[in-house]
């Protein structure tokens, strides 16, 4: 049953490809309020080397702040292409089923 929420995630930026394992989180509704792009949260122990970033404000249960997000060329999740999204670096490591990233709930419609 857990297989249905765990996905193969490939992030493409310039000539680099990052192969990650992602989990769909129905509670993750994080979006860049200025462009409307959804944010994929990546664990801080994943070594992403990217140049272009922006800061995106967020509000969670009892907290708010800003998260550093990278613009990526494209993201492929289980052979489905996503081009209008950002990759944000989480402040905390994930301890869920060995995943490297948390996928936003909006992706559920296409996966």
Protein Blocks (a to p, Z undefined) as FASTA:
>chain_A
ZZmmgccddddehjbccdddddddfklccdcfknopacddddfkbccddfbdcddddddf
kbccdddddddfbdceehiacfbbcddddfbdcfehhiabdcdfklmmmZZ
